[in-house]
Amino acid sequence: MKRVVITGLGALTPIGNQVPEFWKNLMNGVSGCSTITRFDPTNFKTRFACELKAYDELDHFDRKSARKMDRFAQYGLIATEEAIRDAALDVANIDRQRAGVIYASGIGGFETFEREVTENAALAVPRYNPFFITKIIANGLAGMIAIQYGLQGINYAPVTACASSTQSVIQAFNYIRLGKADLIIAGGSEAPITPASIAGFNSMKAMSTRNEDPAAACRPFDPERDGFVLGEGAGTLILESLEHALKRNARIYAEVAGGGEASDAYHITGTHPDGQGAYLAMQAAVREAGIEPEDLDYINAHATSTGIGDLSEIKAIDRLLGGQFTKLQLSATKSMTGHLLGAAGAIEAIATTLAVQQDQIPPTINTQSADPTVPAGLDLTLGHSRAKTVRYALSNSFGFGGHCAALILKKYVSPT
């Protein structure tokens, strides 16, 4: 099996439109949540979200190109461009038949779908945009990235709700270590802040309604949590075989050590109350990494700030570690970014990569105290970041349908 490393990062998030800004605000505990500006939210139960700040599509695309793409595709292309620059990747000088794209989205062009259907329903003769279909399909972005850079290797889009982009990284890892590719662009993008999306999640009673204090609404593990906060954006990671990265003298952030995937097989939206799928995914990742659970220094939890979801994950972590938390630091970066659905795993993989590289743990903000069911001794990194040597770190993602994915990253050690 080949070793697989991460050589480039790109992020477009509610707390930063590039990786350095994202990481700085993450470490400083900045909330990306505020009242929705995309549309008038007055009549909605939830009137806030984690929107991108100062985003103008015409800063990145000409008007004609922008009209052909849903926001989620724009976001993904922008994050990918940053990651390629960051990796100092000269696409013209790699074997593009052995370079691929595995890029995810949970709901694809939801904004385009909603707008086109609403507008055309009022017309006697419908006049759909000729790019309607290509703008809404979730796999379209993976295709666009491949076309943009001429990459002819593996190309597809995992669609597993909120586990989607973690699975994109895991599958990229699998293809490269098996020798089926030299380099894969992996990640995910989502643009879900629309009236129908907000209303739909509200009808499920899944979202926070803390309208009087949006910035503090996402509070994972807090006894007063009342649901998740929707976010938008994209994250891209460049994965390469170690051999390929060394050959081109690439800067290496971290090494991918293992990935685990499993299913709750329990409920279409609710997590297993004992975190069975989460436990199985983490257990598989730990085994694949060739380590023991107690070797983990940091866990970036899925932790969406929902009542059952947070605690089922904690139960799974408790079971995995057997109550031995003295070495472990855990945090929930969604407390700052909100929940980016299919893009969440990619953004959190970037945060975890930087935690490993820089030996810094991002905080969990807004949480005033831990739920009484959280085991004593489990440090949730409340309030502010921590300096800590991180050799192994795990990032969790769980999606509607019971999809569970766990990614383990390790500090890179040169073979020489």
C-alpha positions as CSV (number, residue, x, y, z in Angstrom):
1,M,0.0,0.0,0.0
2,K,1.2,3.5,-0.9
3,R,1.4,6.3,1.7
4,V,-1.0,9.1,1.1
5,V,-0.4,12.8,2.0
6,I,-2.2,16.1,1.9
7,T,-0.4,18.8,-0.1
8,G,-2.9,21.5,-0.7
9,L,-5.9,23.1,1.0
10,G,-8.6,25.5,-0.2
11,A,-11.6,26.8,1.8
12,L,-14.5,29.2,1.3
13,T,-16.4,29.4,4.6
14,P,-18.6,31.6,6.8
15,I,-15.6,32.6,8.8
16,G,-13.1,33.0,6.0
17,N,-12.9,33.1,2.2
18,Q,-9.4,31.5,2.1
19,V,-7.7,29.0,4.4
20,P,-5.5,31.5,6.3
21,E,-8.5,33.6,7.3
22,F,-10.6,30.6,8.1
23,W,-7.9,29.1,10.3
24,K,-7.2,32.4,12.1
25,N,-10.9,32.9,12.9
26,L,-11.4,29.3,13.9
27,M,-8.5,29.6,16.4
28,N,-9.9,32.9,17.7
29,G,-13.4,31.4,18.2
30,V,-15.2,33.7,15.7
31,S,-18.9,32.9,15.0
32,G,-20.0,33.0,11.4
33,C,-23.7,33.2,12.3
34,S,-25.9,36.2,11.7
35,T,-29.4,37.1,10.4
36,I,-30.0,35.8,6.9
37,T,-29.4,38.4,4.1
38,R,-30.0,36.1,1.1
39,F,-33.8,36.5,1.4
40,D,-36.3,38.0,3.8
41,P,-36.5,35.5,6.7
42,T,-39.1,37.4,8.7
43,N,-41.8,34.7,8.6
44,F,-39.5,31.8,9.3
45,K,-39.0,30.0,12.6
46,T,-35.3,30.3,12.1
47,R,-34.1,33.6,10.7
48,F,-30.3,33.2,10.8
49,A,-27.6,31.1,9.2
50,C,-23.8,31.0,8.6
51,E,-23.6,32.8,5.3
52,L,-20.4,33.6,3.3
53,K,-19.3,37.1,3.9
54,A,-18.5,39.6,1.1
55,Y,-19.0,37.1,-1.6
56,D,-19.5,38.4,-5.1
57,E,-19.5,35.8,-7.9
58,L,-18.2,38.4,-10.3
59,D,-15.0,38.6,-8.3
60,H,-14.3,35.1,-9.6
61,F,-16.3,34.5,-12.8
62,D,-17.4,36.5,-15.7
63,R,-21.2,37.1,-15.9
64,K,-21.8,34.5,-18.6
65,S,-19.9,31.8,-16.8
66,A,-21.6,32.6,-13.5
67,R,-25.1,32.2,-15.0
68,K,-24.2,28.6,-15.9
69,M,-23.5,27.6,-12.4
70,D,-25.3,27.2,-9.1
71,R,-23.7,28.7,-6.1
72,F,-22.5,25.3,-4.9
73,A,-20.5,24.8,-8.1
74,Q,-19.0,28.3,-7.8
75,Y,-18.0,27.7,-4.3
76,G,-16.3,24.4,-5.1
77,L,-14.4,25.8,-8.1
78,I,-13.1,28.7,-6.0
79,A,-11.9,26.5,-3.1
80,T,-10.3,24.1,-5.6
81,E,-8.4,26.9,-7.3
82,E,-7.0,27.9,-3.9
83,A,-6.0,24.3,-3.1
84,I,-4.2,23.9,-6.4
85,R,-2.3,27.2,-5.9
86,D,-1.5,26.2,-2.3
87,A,-0.1,22.8,-3.5
88,A,2.1,24.6,-6.1
89,L,0.6,22.1,-8.5
90,D,1.6,22.5,-12.1
91,V,-1.3,20.5,-13.7
92,A,0.3,20.6,-17.1
93,N,3.3,18.6,-15.8
94,I,1.5,15.7,-14.2
95,D,0.0,12.5,-15.7
96,R,-3.5,13.7,-16.0
97,Q,-4.8,10.2,-16.7
98,R,-3.7,9.3,-13.1
99,A,-5.2,12.4,-11.5
100,G,-8.8,12.5,-10.6
101,V,-11.6,14.3,-8.8
102,I,-13.9,12.9,-6.0
103,Y,-15.9,15.9,-5.0
104,A,-19.2,15.8,-3.0
105,S,-22.4,17.7,-2.4
106,G,-25.3,16.6,-0.3
107,I,-28.0,18.5,-2.2
108,G,-26.3,20.0,-5.2
109,G,-28.0,22.9,-6.9
110,F,-30.9,23.3,-4.5
111,E,-31.1,27.1,-4.9
112,T,-31.4,26.7,-8.7
113,F,-34.0,24.0,-8.4
114,E,-36.1,26.0,-6.0
115,R,-35.9,29.2,-8.0
116,E,-36.6,27.6,-11.4
117,V,-39.6,25.5,-10.2
118,T,-41.1,28.4,-8.3
119,E,-40.8,30.9,-11.2
120,N,-42.0,28.5,-13.9
121,A,-45.0,27.3,-11.8
122,A,-46.5,30.8,-12.4
123,L,-46.1,30.7,-16.2
124,A,-48.6,29.3,-18.6
125,V,-45.7,28.2,-20.8
126,P,-42.7,27.2,-18.7
127,R,-39.3,28.6,-19.7
128,Y,-36.6,26.7,-17.9
129,N,-33.0,27.8,-18.0
130,P,-31.2,25.6,-20.6
131,F,-28.6,25.0,-17.9
132,F,-31.2,23.9,-15.4
133,I,-30.3,20.2,-15.3
134,T,-26.5,20.7,-15.3
135,K,-26.8,23.3,-12.6
136,I,-28.7,21.1,-10.1
137,I,-27.0,17.7,-10.5
138,A,-24.7,17.0,-7.5
139,N,-22.0,15.3,-9.7
140,G,-21.8,18.3,-12.0
141,L,-19.2,20.0,-9.9
142,A,-16.8,17.1,-9.9
143,G,-17.1,17.1,-13.7
144,M,-16.5,20.9,-13.9
145,I,-13.3,20.6,-11.8
146,A,-12.0,17.8,-14.1
147,I,-12.8,19.8,-17.2
148,Q,-11.2,22.9,-15.8
149,Y,-7.9,21.2,-15.2
150,G,-8.1,18.4,-17.8
151,L,-8.0,15.6,-15.3
152,Q,-8.9,12.3,-16.9
153,G,-8.7,9.9,-13.9
154,I,-11.4,8.8,-11.5
155,N,-14.3,11.3,-11.3
156,Y,-17.4,11.1,-9.2
157,A,-19.5,12.6,-6.4
158,P,-20.3,10.8,-3.2
159,V,-23.8,11.8,-2.0
160,T,-24.3,10.7,1.5
161,A,-25.8,13.8,3.1
162,C,-23.6,15.2,5.8
163,A,-21.0,12.4,5.4
164,S,-20.5,13.2,1.7
165,S,-17.2,15.1,1.7
166,T,-15.5,13.0,4.4
167,Q,-16.3,10.0,2.2
168,S,-14.8,11.8,-0.7
169,V,-11.5,12.1,1.2
170,I,-11.6,8.5,2.3
171,Q,-12.3,7.3,-1.2
172,A,-9.5,9.4,-2.6
173,F,-7.2,7.9,0.0
174,N,-8.3,4.4,-1.0
175,Y,-7.7,4.9,-4.7
176,I,-4.3,6.4,-4.2
177,R,-3.0,3.9,-1.7
178,L,-4.1,1.1,-4.0
179,G,-2.0,2.6,-6.8
180,K,-5.0,3.5,-9.0
181,A,-4.2,7.2,-9.0
182,D,-1.3,9.5,-8.2
183,L,-3.3,12.5,-7.2
184,I,-6.9,13.2,-6.4
185,I,-8.8,16.5,-5.7
186,A,-11.2,15.7,-2.9
187,G,-13.7,17.8,-1.0
188,G,-17.3,19.1,-1.0
189,S,-19.4,22.1,-1.5
190,E,-22.9,23.2,-0.4
191,A,-25.1,26.3,-0.9
192,P,-28.3,25.4,1.0
193,I,-29.4,28.7,2.5
194,T,-32.7,29.1,0.7
195,P,-36.3,29.6,1.8
196,A,-37.3,25.9,1.1
197,S,-34.3,24.6,2.9
198,I,-34.8,26.6,6.0
199,A,-38.5,25.8,6.0
200,G,-37.9,22.1,5.4
201,F,-35.4,21.8,8.3
202,N,-37.7,23.8,10.5
203,S,-40.5,21.5,9.8
204,M,-38.3,18.6,11.1
205,K,-37.6,20.6,14.2
206,A,-33.9,20.1,13.5
207,M,-32.7,23.7,13.5
208,S,-32.0,26.2,16.3
209,T,-34.6,29.0,16.7
210,R,-32.4,31.2,18.9
211,N,-33.2,34.2,16.9
212,E,-32.5,36.7,19.7
213,D,-28.8,35.6,19.8
214,P,-27.7,34.0,16.5
215,A,-24.0,34.2,17.1
216,A,-24.4,31.9,20.1
217,A,-27.0,29.6,18.6
218,C,-24.8,26.7,17.8
219,R,-23.7,25.2,21.1
220,P,-22.7,21.6,20.8
221,F,-23.0,19.5,24.0
222,D,-24.6,22.3,25.9
223,P,-27.8,21.4,27.9
224,E,-29.5,24.4,26.3
225,R,-28.7,23.4,22.7
226,D,-31.8,23.5,20.5
227,G,-30.7,22.4,17.0
228,F,-28.2,23.0,14.3
229,V,-27.3,26.1,12.4
230,L,-27.2,26.0,8.6
231,G,-23.9,27.0,6.8
232,E,-22.6,27.2,3.3
233,G,-19.3,27.0,1.5
234,A,-16.7,24.6,0.2
235,G,-13.5,22.8,1.1
236,T,-10.9,21.2,-1.1
237,L,-7.9,19.0,-0.3
238,I,-5.2,17.8,-2.6
239,L,-4.2,14.2,-1.9
240,E,-1.2,12.6,-3.4
241,S,0.9,9.4,-3.0
242,L,3.9,10.2,-1.0
243,E,6.1,9.2,-3.9
244,H,4.3,11.6,-6.2
245,A,4.5,14.5,-3.7
246,L,8.2,13.9,-3.0
247,K,9.0,13.7,-6.7
248,R,7.7,17.2,-7.2
249,N,9.1,18.5,-3.9
250,A,5.6,19.3,-2.5
251,R,5.0,20.8,0.9
252,I,3.2,18.2,3.0
253,Y,0.6,19.1,5.6
254,A,-0.2,15.7,7.1
255,E,-0.6,12.1,6.2
256,V,-3.9,10.2,5.8
257,A,-3.7,7.2,8.1
258,G,-7.1,5.6,7.9
259,G,-10.8,5.9,7.0
260,G,-13.8,4.0,8.4
261,E,-17.3,3.9,6.9
262,A,-20.4,2.3,8.4
263,S,-24.2,2.6,8.8
264,D,-26.4,3.2,11.7
265,A,-29.1,1.1,9.9
266,Y,-31.5,2.7,12.3
267,H,-33.5,5.7,11.1
268,I,-33.6,8.0,8.1
269,T,-32.8,11.1,10.0
270,G,-32.1,10.2,13.7
271,T,-28.8,8.8,14.8
272,H,-28.6,5.5,16.6
273,P,-29.1,6.4,20.3
274,D,-26.0,4.5,21.3
275,G,-24.0,5.7,18.3
276,Q,-23.6,2.3,16.8
277,G,-22.7,3.4,13.3
278,A,-20.3,6.1,14.6
279,Y,-18.6,3.6,16.8
280,L,-18.1,1.1,13.9
281,A,-16.8,3.8,11.6
282,M,-14.3,5.1,14.2
283,Q,-13.3,1.5,15.1
284,A,-12.6,0.7,11.4
285,A,-10.6,3.9,11.0
286,V,-8.5,3.2,14.0
287,R,-7.8,-0.4,12.9
288,E,-6.8,0.8,9.4
289,A,-4.4,3.4,10.8
290,G,-2.8,0.6,12.8
291,I,-3.1,2.4,16.1
292,E,-5.0,2.1,19.4
293,P,-7.9,4.4,20.3
294,E,-5.8,5.9,23.1
295,D,-3.3,7.1,20.5
296,L,-5.7,9.7,19.4
297,D,-4.8,13.2,20.5
298,Y,-7.7,15.1,19.0
299,I,-11.2,14.5,17.7
300,N,-13.0,17.0,15.6
301,A,-16.5,15.9,16.4
302,H,-19.5,15.9,14.1
303,A,-21.4,17.7,16.9
304,T,-24.2,19.5,15.2
305,S,-25.8,20.9,18.4
306,T,-28.8,18.6,18.2
307,G,-30.1,16.9,21.3
308,I,-29.8,13.2,20.4
309,G,-27.0,13.6,17.8
310,D,-24.4,15.1,20.1
311,L,-24.9,12.5,22.8
312,S,-25.0,9.5,20.5
313,E,-21.6,10.6,19.2
314,I,-20.2,11.0,22.7
315,K,-21.5,7.5,23.6
316,A,-19.7,6.1,20.6
317,I,-16.4,8.0,21.6
318,D,-16.7,6.8,25.2
319,R,-17.2,3.2,24.0
320,L,-14.2,3.5,21.6
321,L,-11.9,4.8,24.2
322,G,-13.2,2.9,27.2
323,G,-13.5,6.0,29.2
324,Q,-9.8,6.8,28.9
325,F,-9.8,10.5,28.0
326,T,-6.6,11.8,29.7
327,K,-4.7,12.3,26.4
328,L,-7.7,13.3,24.2
329,Q,-8.8,16.8,23.2
330,L,-12.2,17.1,21.5
331,S,-13.8,20.1,19.8
332,A,-16.7,21.0,17.6
333,T,-15.8,23.5,14.9
334,K,-19.4,23.7,13.7
335,S,-20.0,26.0,16.7
336,M,-18.2,28.6,14.5
337,T,-18.9,27.6,10.9
338,G,-22.4,26.2,11.3
339,H,-23.3,22.9,9.5
340,L,-22.3,22.9,5.9
341,L,-24.1,19.6,5.2
342,G,-22.3,17.8,2.4
343,A,-19.3,20.2,2.6
344,A,-19.0,19.9,6.4
345,G,-16.6,17.0,6.4
346,A,-14.2,18.7,3.9
347,I,-14.0,21.9,6.0
348,E,-13.5,19.9,9.2
349,A,-10.8,17.8,7.5
350,I,-9.0,21.0,6.7
351,A,-9.3,22.1,10.3
352,T,-8.1,18.8,11.5
353,T,-5.2,18.8,9.0
354,L,-4.0,22.2,10.3
355,A,-4.5,21.0,13.9
356,V,-2.1,18.1,13.2
357,Q,0.4,20.3,11.3
358,Q,0.4,23.2,13.8
359,D,-0.2,21.4,17.1
360,Q,-3.1,23.7,17.8
361,I,-6.7,22.6,18.8
362,P,-9.6,24.9,17.7
363,P,-12.1,25.6,20.4
364,T,-15.8,24.8,20.9
365,I,-17.5,28.1,21.3
366,N,-20.9,29.1,22.8
367,T,-21.2,26.0,25.0
368,Q,-21.5,27.3,28.6
369,S,-21.3,23.9,30.3
370,A,-21.3,20.3,29.2
371,D,-24.5,18.2,29.2
372,P,-24.5,16.1,32.3
373,T,-24.3,12.9,30.2
374,V,-20.9,13.9,28.8
375,P,-18.4,11.8,30.7
376,A,-16.3,13.6,33.3
377,G,-12.7,14.1,32.1
378,L,-13.6,14.5,28.4
379,D,-12.1,17.9,27.5
380,L,-14.4,19.7,25.0
381,T,-12.0,22.6,24.5
382,L,-14.6,25.1,25.6
383,G,-14.1,28.8,24.9
384,H,-10.6,29.0,23.6
385,S,-8.0,27.1,21.5
386,R,-5.3,25.0,23.0
387,A,-1.7,24.2,22.1
388,K,-1.2,20.5,22.1
389,T,1.1,18.1,20.3
390,V,-1.1,16.2,17.8
391,R,0.2,13.1,16.3
392,Y,-3.1,11.4,15.4
393,A,-6.4,13.2,14.9
394,L,-9.8,11.9,13.9
395,S,-12.7,13.8,12.1
396,N,-16.2,12.5,12.3
397,S,-19.1,13.0,9.9
398,F,-22.6,11.5,10.0
399,G,-25.4,12.0,7.5
400,F,-29.2,11.4,7.2
401,G,-29.7,7.8,6.1
402,G,-27.4,6.6,8.8
403,H,-24.2,7.2,6.9
404,C,-21.1,7.3,9.1
405,A,-17.6,8.2,8.2
406,A,-14.4,8.7,10.3
407,L,-11.1,10.0,8.9
408,I,-7.8,9.7,10.7
409,L,-4.9,12.0,9.9
410,K,-1.4,11.7,11.3
411,K,1.6,14.0,11.6
412,Y,3.8,13.5,8.6
413,V,7.2,12.0,9.2
414,S,9.7,12.0,6.3
415,P,10.8,8.5,5.1
416,T,14.4,9.8,5.3
